Amino acid sequence: MSKKKQPVGVAIDDVTIKGVDGLQLSINDNVIGTVMPLENGSFNAQIGSDRPVKVKTQDEAIEYLIQTYNLHH
């Protein structure tokens, strides 16, 4: 018997960390990571206390966070 596909609530909220405005990504009210802009126009995607991953665009950072979440849950 196959499982029904269930909708997943993804929320992107504005946050300020150490004086820098960024985004916080949550899935079903669980915070999974943050996206912070860098001075050179790229972005850091970080999950919890893991090392941040540098990506070129904000969309890439959000995709990375969601893909990593799906891989581990």
C-alpha positions as CSV (number, residue, x, y, z in Angstrom):
1,M,0.0,0.0,0.0
2,S,1.4,3.4,-1.0
3,K,1.5,6.4,1.3
4,K,-0.5,9.5,0.4
5,K,1.5,12.6,-0.5
6,Q,1.1,15.1,2.3
7,P,1.6,18.8,1.9
8,V,4.6,20.2,3.7
9,G,4.5,23.7,5.2
10,V,7.6,25.7,4.3
11,A,8.0,29.1,5.8
12,I,10.6,31.7,5.0
13,D,11.0,34.4,7.7
14,D,13.2,37.6,7.8
15,V,15.7,37.5,10.7
16,T,18.6,39.7,11.8
17,I,21.7,37.9,13.1
18,K,24.7,39.9,14.3
19,G,23.3,43.0,12.6
20,V,22.9,41.3,9.2
21,D,19.4,40.8,7.7
22,G,18.8,37.3,6.3
23,L,16.3,34.5,6.0
24,Q,15.3,31.7,8.3
25,L,13.7,28.6,6.7
26,S,11.2,26.4,8.7
27,I,9.4,23.3,7.7
28,N,6.3,22.3,9.7
29,D,7.4,24.9,12.5
30,N,10.9,23.3,12.8
31,V,13.7,25.7,11.9
32,I,16.0,24.0,9.5
33,G,18.5,26.7,8.6
34,T,19.4,30.3,7.7
35,V,20.4,32.1,4.5
36,M,22.7,35.1,5.0
37,P,24.1,37.4,2.3
38,L,27.8,38.0,1.9
39,E,29.5,41.2,0.9
40,N,30.5,39.9,-2.5
41,G,26.9,39.2,-3.5
42,S,26.9,35.4,-2.7
43,F,25.1,33.7,0.1
44,N,25.8,31.4,3.0
45,A,23.3,28.5,3.7
46,Q,23.7,27.1,7.2
47,I,21.9,24.2,8.9
48,G,22.1,24.4,12.7
49,S,25.7,24.7,13.9
50,D,27.2,23.0,10.8
51,R,29.7,24.9,8.6
52,P,28.0,27.3,6.2
53,V,27.9,26.4,2.5
54,K,28.6,29.3,0.1
55,V,26.3,29.5,-2.9
56,K,25.8,32.1,-5.7
57,T,22.1,32.9,-5.3
58,Q,19.5,33.1,-2.6
59,D,17.3,30.6,-4.4
60,E,20.3,28.1,-4.5
61,A,20.7,28.5,-0.8
62,I,17.0,27.8,-0.1
63,E,17.1,24.7,-2.4
64,Y,20.2,23.5,-0.6
65,L,18.5,23.7,2.8
66,I,15.4,21.9,1.6
67,Q,17.4,19.2,-0.2
68,T,19.6,18.6,2.9
69,Y,16.5,18.5,5.1
70,N,14.8,15.9,2.8
71,L,18.0,13.8,2.7
72,H,18.1,13.5,6.5
73,H,14.4,13.2,7.4
